[in-house]
Amino acid sequence: MCGIVGYVGTPGVRSHNALEMVVSGLRRLEYRGYDSAGVALVADAQLWTEKRAGKISNLVEALGGQEVPVSHTGIGHTRWATHGGPTDRNAHPHVSSDSRVAIIHNGIIENFAELREELRETGVVLTSETDSEVAAHLVAAVLPEVDGDLAEALRQVSRRLEGAFTLVAVDADRPDVIVGARRNSPLVVGIGENEAFLASDVAAFIEHTREAIELGQDQVVEVRATGVTVTDFAGNPAEVTPYTIDWDAAAAEKGGYDLFMLKEIAEQPRAVADTLRGRVGRDGRLALDDMRISDAEFREVRKIIVVACGTAFHAGLVAKYAIEHWTRIPCEVELASEFRYRDPIVDARTLVIAVSQSGETMDTLMAMRYAREQGARVLAICNTVGSTMPRESDAVLYTNAGPEIAVASTKAFLTQIVAAYLVGLYLAQVRGNMFGDEIRAIERELEEMPNRVDLVLDTVEGVRALARELADATSVLFIGRHVGFPVALEGALKLKELAYMHAEGFAAGELKHGPIALIEDGVPVVVVMPPKGGRQSLHGKILSNIQEVRARGARTIVIAEEGDESVVPFADHVIRIPPTPTLMQPLVATVPLQVFACEMATARGLDVDQPRNLAKSVTVE
């Protein structure tokens, strides 16, 4: 959460205006938080700041009426509020009492209360309600003691802070440098020609450079236009890993679509294909990205635990069915935020699969760290190269889905399912649970899925019309069985996120145990119908569920395969999807629900890409 941008260029040679660079970067990072935004520039040995509550457009409007100094060094921030409401005075950057230091912050400083009290006792007047402001005053207080060395001041302050944080600071007396520190919160360096960047996400600078440097845990970085110096919090030199970003600026643009979410829904066939690409070696065997778990260790696994949050949790629920079926290993799926607090049974024969689009989801990161402390092996499924979770895992499988800017995940869900399926097949291969030709057959089924998702996308106009028709509904219920149950949960989550309405997903067999009390005249109930071929008993049982809710006045919307005519007498609306094997059905059945939620929110006049109170990457607990 929160978007951080820092820029430093070289006066007199090819570089850019700092304000333009910072604001441009903030626009690309607004998905990380949009409660307020602000900038700080270093010019003529002084700090110049502006900040405004609300979206970045409010900041830009405020900047438009001012004479802004020319600067080659600046920082900017777009906020997701934690401590203190979304107001002008709580917006970042925060400036020290002597107007020398400006800082921006992502995360939560857990011991801020005692630090605020300490500052008050020294006569410092705090002007905001935030935890972040204390860092600016602490850095300014240390600077005279370290001969103006901003990096050393930030190191000393960072050692005093508790919690998760990224801090980026500038000093009015040092216009050639920006300094950043990170603990449990993302920060990446971009290396350009005669200029350099700091940011929460490479999207902030991808338009200007694709050369980046990973920063590790508890590191401080000094960024100049001419080079980068990285140390740990104690001041010791630290090793860093340069890498080249494998997508370009166009991938982070809307590309002619009205909404990022619409673009990302449309990108799902390609995203699924890219997740699958390169996984089968010349010998016909599966290979994953960065495997530091031996085959012998995989053969010793006796339990699998998937840890994830939100949409990724739903992807894990889908994956459980396939992984258990293919490997015959018990598989649990846990909410990462609850995992380490219930004293889970984890040991050296446990494989933990940590799933996160960003690779920075704090609850999931802390869950996997806990698992490793207990001796478990951890495999990360992630979309972001260089993020924390892949670096701290024993193995990683990248989804290669490209940037996902809309806050509500779409292509992340499909690609995480595919990636988890690949992990399940890889385990089955290593452990000998399946013959090679059986694995090849499932691989071929997966390779067909991009085309089938494309077919769904070609036929969703009726789904959009239905969403507009139901735009005034106050509640929508979703039911499914087997892998259709997590799809129902995901469909409900999308409506909650985007349309701000009551939506619930249920296992259809649980209707009679309570949820059927919610059914009243006209309530829309979306039903994910299982394939008729593979699990006849489930197909018949969910037909009975449809009749149960319809008899009580529900308006039934049934997602069913082409050719399944048995649902027609009991459905007010039928949404058709291509026939697929049971375990593959979530990859096509979810897509109409994404479109439905997007169109419902649009019809209600809501901001689809930036829904209220949410941010794309949850980097605090």
KOLGU-989722 format. One line per 10 residues: number of its first residue (from 1); their letters; for each residue z, y, x of C-alpha. Coordinates in Angstrom, 1 decimal. Layout:
REM residues N
NUM> A> Z Y X  ...
//
This chain:
REM residues 621
1> MCGIVGYVGT> 0.0 0.0 0.0  -0.7 3.6 1.0  -3.8 4.5 3.0  -3.4 5.9 6.5  -6.1 7.7 8.5  -5.9 9.3 11.9  -8.8 10.9 13.9  -9.1 12.3 17.4  -12.3 13.7 18.9  -13.3 15.5 22.0
11> PGVRSHNALE> -13.9 19.3 21.8  -17.2 20.4 23.3  -18.9 17.1 23.2  -20.3 15.0 20.3  -17.4 14.5 17.9  -16.7 15.4 14.3  -14.5 17.9 12.5  -11.2 16.2 12.0  -10.7 17.4 8.4  -14.1 15.9 7.3
21> MVVSGLRRLE> -13.3 12.6 9.0  -9.9 12.3 7.6  -10.9 13.1 4.0  -13.8 10.8 4.2  -11.6 8.0 5.4  -9.0 8.7 2.6  -11.8 8.4 0.0  -12.5 4.9 1.3  -8.8 4.0 1.2  -7.9 5.5 -2.1
31> YRGYDSAGVA> -7.7 1.9 -3.5  -4.5 1.5 -1.5  -2.7 4.2 -3.5  -3.5 7.3 -5.5  -0.2 8.9 -6.4  -0.8 11.8 -4.0  -2.7 12.7 -0.8  -2.4 15.0 2.1  -3.7 16.0 5.6  -2.3 17.5 8.8
41> LVADAQLWTE> -4.5 19.0 11.4  -3.6 20.1 15.0  -5.2 23.5 15.8  -4.2 26.2 18.3  -0.9 24.6 19.1  0.1 24.6 15.5  0.2 22.2 12.6  -1.8 22.9 9.4  -1.0 20.9 6.4  -2.1 20.5 2.8
51> KRAGKISNLV> -1.0 17.9 0.2  -1.2 17.4 -3.5  0.1 15.0 -6.2  -2.5 12.9 -7.9  -5.8 11.6 -6.7  -7.7 12.7 -3.6  -9.9 14.9 -5.8  -6.8 17.2 -6.3  -6.4 17.6 -2.6  -10.1 18.3 -2.1
61> EALGGQEVPV> -10.0 20.9 -4.8  -7.0 22.6 -3.1  -8.8 22.5 0.3  -11.9 24.1 -1.2  -10.2 27.5 -1.7  -8.8 27.8 1.8  -9.9 28.8 5.3  -9.2 25.6 7.2  -8.9 25.8 11.0  -11.4 23.9 13.1
71> SHTGIGHTRW> -9.7 20.9 14.5  -10.5 17.7 16.4  -7.2 15.9 15.7  -5.8 15.1 12.3  -4.1 12.6 10.1  -4.2 11.9 6.4  -2.5 9.8 3.8  -3.0 8.6 0.2  0.2 7.4 -1.4  1.5 4.6 -3.5
81> ATHGGPTDRN> 5.0 5.9 -4.4  8.2 4.0 -3.6  11.0 6.4 -2.8  10.6 9.6 -4.8  8.1 10.3 -7.6  4.4 11.3 -7.1  4.9 15.1 -6.5  3.6 17.6 -4.1  6.8 17.7 -2.0  7.0 13.9 -1.8
91> AHPHVSSDSR> 3.4 13.6 -0.7  2.6 12.9 3.0  2.3 14.2 5.7  6.0 15.2 6.3  6.7 17.8 8.9  9.7 18.3 11.1  12.0 21.3 10.7  10.6 22.9 13.8  7.0 22.5 12.5  6.1 20.6 15.6
101> VAIIHNGIIE> 5.7 17.0 14.3  3.8 15.6 11.3  4.1 11.9 10.3  2.5 9.7 7.7  4.1 6.4 6.7  3.2 3.1 4.9  6.1 0.8 4.0  9.8 1.1 3.3  12.5 2.3 5.7  15.4 0.3 4.4
111> NFAELREELR> 18.2 2.2 6.4  16.8 5.6 5.4  20.0 6.6 3.5  22.2 6.4 6.6  19.6 8.1 8.6  19.3 11.0 6.1  23.0 11.4 6.2  23.0 11.5 10.0  20.3 14.2 9.9  22.2 16.3 7.4
121> ETGVVLTSET> 25.2 16.2 9.6  23.1 17.8 12.4  22.0 20.6 10.1  18.5 19.3 9.2  17.4 20.3 5.6  15.4 17.5 4.0  12.8 18.7 1.5  11.7 15.5 -0.1  13.1 12.4 -1.9  11.2 10.0 0.4
131> DSEVAAHLVA> 12.4 7.6 3.0  9.5 8.7 5.2  10.6 12.2 5.9  13.5 11.0 8.1  11.0 9.7 10.7  9.5 13.2 11.2  12.8 14.7 11.9  14.0 11.9 14.1  10.8 12.0 16.3  11.1 15.8 16.6
141> AVLPEVDGDL> 14.8 15.4 17.7  13.9 12.9 20.4  10.8 14.7 21.9  12.8 17.2 24.1  14.8 14.2 25.5  11.6 12.4 26.7  9.7 15.5 28.1  7.4 15.7 25.0  6.1 12.1 25.3  5.2 11.4 21.7
151> AEALRQVSRR> 4.6 7.7 22.2  8.1 7.3 23.8  9.7 9.3 21.0  8.0 7.1 18.4  9.1 3.9 20.3  12.7 5.1 20.3  12.7 6.0 16.6  10.9 2.7 15.7  13.7 0.7 17.3  16.2 2.4 15.0
161> LEGAFTLVAV> 14.2 1.8 11.8  14.8 -1.2 9.5  12.2 -2.6 7.1  8.4 -2.6 7.1  6.5 0.4 8.3  3.4 1.9 9.8  4.0 5.4 11.2  1.3 7.7 12.6  2.4 11.0 14.2  0.8 14.1 15.7
171> DADRPDVIVG> 2.5 16.8 17.8  1.4 20.4 17.7  1.8 20.6 21.5  -0.4 17.6 22.1  -3.8 18.1 20.4  -5.5 15.3 22.3  -3.5 12.3 21.0  -2.3 10.6 17.8  0.3 7.9 18.0  1.0 5.0 15.7
181> ARRNSPLVVG> 3.6 2.3 15.3  3.5 -0.8 13.2  6.0 -3.4 12.0  5.1 -5.7 9.1  2.5 -3.2 7.9  -1.3 -2.9 8.7  -2.7 -0.6 11.4  -6.1 -0.9 13.2  -7.8 1.2 15.8  -11.5 2.2 15.7
191> IGENEAFLAS> -13.3 3.0 18.9  -16.2 5.4 18.7  -18.2 7.5 21.1  -16.0 10.4 22.3  -13.7 9.7 19.3  -11.2 7.2 18.0  -9.5 6.3 14.8  -6.3 4.9 13.4  -6.3 3.5 9.9  -4.7 1.0 7.5
201> DVAAFIEHTR> -8.1 -0.6 7.0  -11.3 -0.6 8.9  -13.1 0.7 5.7  -11.8 4.2 6.7  -14.0 4.4 9.8  -16.7 1.7 9.2  -19.3 4.5 8.7  -18.8 5.7 12.3  -18.0 2.6 14.3  -17.7 -1.2 13.9
211> EAIELGQDQV> -15.7 -1.6 17.1  -12.0 -2.2 16.4  -8.8 -3.3 18.0  -6.1 -5.4 16.4  -2.5 -4.2 16.7  0.2 -6.7 16.8  3.8 -6.8 15.5  6.2 -4.1 16.9  3.6 -2.3 18.9  3.0 1.4 19.5
221> VEVRATGVTV> -0.5 2.8 20.2  -1.6 6.1 21.8  -5.1 6.9 20.7  -7.2 9.5 22.5  -10.9 10.1 22.3  -11.3 8.6 25.8  -9.1 5.5 25.4  -6.3 3.6 23.9  -2.9 2.6 25.3  -0.8 -0.1 23.6
231> TDFAGNPAEV> 2.9 -1.0 24.3  5.6 -2.9 22.6  8.6 -1.0 21.1  10.3 -1.4 24.5  7.5 0.4 26.3  6.0 -2.7 28.0  2.2 -3.0 28.1  0.8 -5.2 25.3  -2.3 -7.2 25.1  -4.7 -6.4 22.4
241> TPYTIDWDAA> -7.8 -8.1 20.9  -11.0 -6.1 20.4  -13.4 -7.3 17.8  -16.6 -6.2 16.0  -16.5 -5.7 12.2  -19.1 -8.0 10.6  -20.0 -5.8 7.7  -21.3 -2.3 7.5  -20.6 0.9 5.6  -23.0 0.0 2.8
251> AAEKGGYDLF> -20.8 -3.0 1.9  -18.0 -0.5 1.0  -20.2 1.6 -1.2  -21.0 1.1 -4.9  -24.6 0.4 -4.2  -25.9 1.8 -7.5  -23.2 0.3 -9.7  -21.0 2.6 -11.8  -17.8 0.8 -10.7  -16.8 -1.1 -7.6
261> MLKEIAEQPR> -15.5 -3.9 -9.9  -18.9 -4.3 -11.4  -20.5 -4.5 -8.0  -17.9 -7.0 -6.8  -18.4 -9.2 -9.9  -22.1 -9.2 -9.2  -21.5 -10.1 -5.5  -19.7 -13.3 -6.4  -22.7 -15.7 -5.9  -23.3 -14.3 -2.4
271> AVADTLRGRV> -19.5 -14.3 -1.6  -19.1 -17.9 -2.6  -22.2 -18.9 -0.6  -20.8 -17.0 2.5  -17.4 -18.8 2.1  -19.3 -22.1 2.3  -21.7 -21.1 5.1  -21.3 -22.8 8.4  -18.6 -25.2 7.3  -20.5 -28.4 7.9
281> GRDGRLALDD> -21.3 -29.4 11.5  -24.4 -31.2 12.8  -22.5 -34.4 12.5  -22.0 -33.8 8.8  -18.3 -33.2 9.2  -16.4 -30.2 7.9  -15.1 -27.6 10.4  -12.8 -24.7 9.6  -12.6 -21.3 11.4  -9.7 -21.3 13.9
291> MRISDAEFRE> -7.9 -24.6 13.9  -4.8 -24.9 16.0  -3.4 -27.8 14.0  -4.4 -31.2 15.5  -5.8 -34.1 13.4  -2.6 -36.0 14.3  -0.5 -33.3 12.8  -2.6 -33.2 9.6  -2.1 -37.0 9.3  1.6 -36.5 9.4
301> VRKIIVVACG> 1.7 -34.1 6.5  3.7 -35.3 3.6  3.8 -32.2 1.4  1.6 -29.2 0.8  3.0 -25.8 -0.4  0.6 -23.0 -1.4  2.3 -19.6 -1.3  0.6 -16.6 -2.8  1.0 -13.6 -5.2  -0.9 -12.4 -8.3
311> TAFHAGLVAK> -4.6 -13.5 -8.4  -4.2 -15.5 -5.2  -1.4 -17.4 -6.9  -3.7 -18.4 -9.7  -6.3 -19.5 -7.2  -3.6 -21.7 -5.7  -2.8 -23.2 -9.1  -6.4 -24.2 -9.4  -6.5 -25.6 -5.9  -3.5 -27.8 -6.5
321> YAIEHWTRIP> -5.5 -30.1 -8.9  -8.2 -30.7 -6.3  -6.0 -31.0 -3.2  -3.7 -33.6 -4.8  -6.7 -35.5 -6.3  -8.5 -35.6 -2.9  -5.7 -36.1 -0.5  -3.0 -37.8 -2.6  -0.4 -35.5 -1.0  2.1 -33.7 -3.4
331> CEVELASEFR> 1.1 -30.1 -3.6  3.4 -27.3 -4.9  2.3 -23.8 -5.7  4.9 -21.1 -5.2  5.2 -17.4 -5.9  5.6 -16.0 -2.4  8.2 -13.5 -3.6  10.5 -16.3 -4.7  9.8 -18.9 -2.1  12.3 -18.2 0.7
341> YRDPIVDART> 15.1 -17.2 -1.7  15.5 -20.6 -3.3  16.2 -22.7 -0.2  12.9 -24.7 -0.4  12.6 -28.1 1.3  10.3 -27.4 4.2  10.0 -29.3 7.5  7.6 -30.3 10.3  5.7 -32.6 7.9  5.0 -29.7 5.5
351> LVIAVSQSGE> 1.7 -27.8 5.5  2.0 -24.3 4.0  -1.2 -22.7 2.8  -0.8 -19.0 2.6  -3.4 -17.2 0.5  -4.0 -13.4 0.7  -7.2 -11.3 0.4  -5.9 -8.6 2.8  -3.8 -10.8 5.1  -1.1 -8.2 4.8
361> TMDTLMAMRY> 0.6 -9.1 1.5  4.3 -8.7 2.5  5.8 -11.3 0.2  3.3 -13.9 1.4  3.7 -12.9 5.0  7.5 -13.2 4.9  7.2 -16.6 3.1  4.9 -18.0 5.8  7.2 -16.7 8.5  10.1 -18.5 6.8
371> AREQGARVLA> 8.1 -21.7 6.6  7.3 -21.5 10.3  11.0 -21.0 11.1  11.6 -24.3 9.3  9.1 -26.1 11.4  6.2 -26.2 9.0  2.6 -25.7 10.0  0.9 -22.7 8.3  -2.8 -22.4 7.4  -4.0 -19.0 6.1
381> ICNTVGSTMP> -6.8 -18.4 3.7  -7.7 -14.7 4.1  -10.7 -12.3 3.9  -9.7 -9.8 6.5  -10.4 -10.6 10.2  -7.7 -9.3 12.5  -5.0 -9.0 9.8  -1.4 -10.2 10.3  -1.4 -13.5 8.4  -4.3 -15.1 10.4
391> RESDAVLYTN> -2.8 -13.9 13.7  0.6 -15.5 12.8  -0.7 -18.7 11.4  -1.5 -22.1 13.0  -4.9 -22.1 11.4  -7.1 -19.8 9.4  -10.1 -20.1 7.0  -11.8 -16.8 6.4  -13.4 -16.3 3.0  -16.1 -14.0 4.4
401> AGPEIAVAST> -16.4 -12.2 1.0  -16.9 -8.7 2.4  -14.8 -5.7 1.4  -13.2 -5.8 -2.0  -12.4 -2.2 -3.1  -11.6 -2.5 -6.8  -7.9 -3.0 -7.1  -8.3 -5.9 -9.6  -9.5 -8.9 -7.6  -12.7 -10.7 -8.7
411> KAFLTQIVAA> -14.6 -12.2 -5.8  -11.4 -12.8 -4.0  -10.3 -15.3 -6.7  -13.5 -17.3 -6.6  -13.7 -17.4 -2.8  -10.0 -18.3 -2.4  -10.6 -21.3 -4.7  -13.6 -22.4 -2.7  -11.7 -22.0 0.6  -8.8 -24.0 -0.7
421> YLVGLYLAQV> -11.2 -26.7 -1.8  -12.6 -26.8 1.7  -9.1 -27.2 3.1  -8.5 -30.1 0.7  -11.7 -31.8 1.7  -10.9 -31.3 5.4  -7.6 -32.9 4.9  -9.2 -35.8 3.1  -11.7 -36.2 5.9  -9.0 -36.2 8.7
431> RGNMFGDEIR> -6.7 -38.5 6.8  -9.4 -40.9 5.6  -8.6 -40.4 1.9  -12.3 -40.2 1.1  -15.5 -41.6 2.5  -18.0 -39.3 4.1  -20.5 -39.7 1.3  -17.9 -38.7 -1.3  -17.1 -35.6 0.7  -20.8 -34.8 1.0
441> AIERELEEMP> -21.3 -35.1 -2.7  -18.5 -32.6 -3.4  -20.0 -30.3 -0.8  -23.3 -30.4 -2.6  -21.5 -29.6 -5.9  -19.9 -26.5 -4.2  -23.3 -25.5 -2.8  -24.7 -25.4 -6.3  -22.0 -23.0 -7.6  -23.6 -19.7 -6.4
451> NRVDLVLDTV> -26.6 -20.5 -8.6  -24.4 -21.3 -11.5  -22.3 -18.2 -11.2  -25.6 -16.3 -11.1  -26.6 -17.9 -14.4  -23.4 -16.7 -16.0  -24.0 -13.2 -14.7  -27.4 -13.2 -16.4  -25.9 -13.9 -19.8  -22.8 -11.7 -20.0
461> EGVRALAREL> -24.2 -8.9 -22.2  -22.7 -10.6 -25.3  -19.3 -10.6 -23.5  -19.5 -6.9 -23.0  -20.4 -6.3 -26.7  -17.5 -8.5 -27.8  -15.1 -6.5 -25.5  -16.3 -3.2 -27.0  -15.8 -4.7 -30.5  -12.2 -5.7 -29.6
471> ADATSVLFIG> -11.3 -2.5 -27.8  -8.6 -1.6 -30.3  -6.9 -4.9 -30.2  -3.2 -4.7 -29.2  -2.9 -8.3 -27.9  -5.1 -11.0 -26.5  -4.0 -14.6 -25.8  -5.6 -17.1 -23.5  -5.2 -20.9 -23.5  -6.5 -23.6 -21.3
481> RHVGFPVALE> -5.7 -27.1 -20.0  -5.9 -28.7 -16.5  -7.8 -26.2 -14.3  -8.5 -24.1 -17.4  -4.8 -23.1 -17.5  -4.9 -21.0 -14.3  -8.1 -19.5 -15.5  -6.3 -18.5 -18.7  -3.6 -16.9 -16.6  -6.1 -15.0 -14.5
491> GALKLKELAY> -8.0 -13.8 -17.6  -4.7 -12.4 -19.1  -3.8 -10.8 -15.8  -7.1 -8.9 -15.6  -6.5 -7.5 -19.1  -3.0 -6.4 -18.2  -4.2 -4.8 -15.0  -7.2 -3.0 -16.4  -6.7 -2.4 -20.2  -2.9 -1.9 -20.1
501> MHAEGFAAGE> -2.4 -4.3 -23.1  -0.4 -7.3 -24.0  -2.1 -10.4 -22.7  -0.7 -13.8 -22.0  -2.1 -17.1 -20.7  -0.6 -20.4 -21.9  -1.1 -24.0 -21.2  -2.7 -25.1 -24.5  -0.3 -28.0 -24.9  2.6 -25.6 -24.9
511> LKHGPIALIE> 1.5 -23.8 -28.0  3.7 -25.8 -30.3  6.7 -25.2 -28.1  6.9 -21.5 -28.8  3.8 -19.4 -28.1  2.2 -20.2 -31.5  4.7 -17.9 -33.0  2.6 -15.0 -31.6  -0.4 -16.0 -33.7  -1.0 -13.7 -36.7
521> DGVPVVVVMP> -4.1 -12.6 -38.6  -6.9 -11.3 -36.4  -5.2 -11.9 -33.0  -8.0 -12.8 -30.5  -7.4 -16.1 -28.7  -9.6 -16.9 -25.8  -10.0 -20.7 -25.2  -11.2 -22.2 -21.9  -12.8 -25.5 -23.1  -12.9 -28.3 -20.6
531> PKGGRQSLHG> -16.1 -30.2 -19.9  -16.8 -32.8 -22.6  -17.9 -35.5 -20.2  -15.1 -35.9 -17.6  -11.9 -35.6 -19.6  -12.6 -36.6 -23.1  -8.9 -36.6 -24.1  -8.4 -33.0 -23.0  -11.6 -31.9 -24.7  -10.4 -33.4 -28.0
541> KILSNIQEVR> -6.9 -32.1 -27.6  -7.9 -28.5 -27.0  -10.2 -28.7 -30.0  -7.1 -29.5 -32.0  -5.4 -26.5 -30.4  -8.3 -24.3 -31.6  -7.8 -25.5 -35.1  -4.1 -24.9 -34.9  -4.4 -21.2 -34.0  -7.4 -20.7 -36.3
551> ARGARTIVIA> -5.4 -22.0 -39.3  -2.9 -19.3 -38.6  -5.5 -16.5 -38.6  -6.5 -16.2 -35.0  -9.9 -15.0 -34.0  -11.1 -17.7 -31.6  -13.3 -16.9 -28.6  -14.3 -20.2 -26.9  -15.8 -20.5 -23.4  -17.7 -23.7 -23.5
561> EEGDESVVPF> -20.5 -25.5 -21.7  -24.1 -25.2 -22.8  -24.8 -28.1 -25.1  -21.2 -28.5 -26.3  -21.8 -28.1 -30.1  -18.5 -29.6 -31.1  -16.8 -26.2 -30.7  -19.2 -24.3 -33.0  -17.4 -25.0 -36.3  -14.1 -23.8 -34.9
571> ADHVIRIPPT> -15.2 -20.7 -32.9  -15.7 -17.2 -34.1  -17.5 -16.5 -30.8  -18.8 -18.9 -28.2  -19.4 -17.8 -24.6  -21.7 -20.3 -22.9  -21.3 -21.4 -19.2  -23.5 -23.9 -17.3  -22.3 -27.5 -17.2  -20.1 -28.2 -14.2
581> PTLMQPLVAT> -17.8 -30.9 -12.9  -14.2 -30.3 -14.1  -12.8 -29.1 -10.8  -15.7 -26.6 -10.4  -15.4 -25.1 -13.8  -13.0 -22.3 -12.9  -15.8 -20.8 -10.7  -18.0 -20.2 -13.7  -15.4 -19.9 -16.5  -13.5 -17.0 -14.9
591> VPLQVFACEM> -16.6 -14.7 -14.6  -16.9 -13.9 -18.3  -13.2 -13.1 -18.4  -13.6 -10.6 -15.5  -16.5 -8.9 -17.3  -14.5 -8.9 -20.6  -11.5 -7.1 -19.0  -13.7 -4.6 -17.2  -15.7 -3.7 -20.3  -12.5 -3.6 -22.4
601> ATARGLDVDQ> -10.9 -1.1 -20.0  -14.1 1.0 -19.9  -14.3 1.0 -23.7  -10.7 2.3 -23.8  -11.6 5.1 -21.4  -9.5 3.8 -18.5  -10.0 3.9 -14.7  -11.2 0.4 -13.9  -11.3 0.6 -10.1  -7.9 2.4 -9.8
611> PRNLAKSVTV> -5.6 1.2 -12.6  -2.3 3.0 -13.0  0.7 2.0 -10.9  -1.2 -0.5 -8.8  -2.6 -0.6 -5.3  -4.9 -3.1 -3.7  -2.8 -4.4 -0.8  1.0 -4.9 -1.5  2.5 -4.3 1.9  6.1 -3.9 0.8
621> E> 8.5 -6.4 -0.8
//
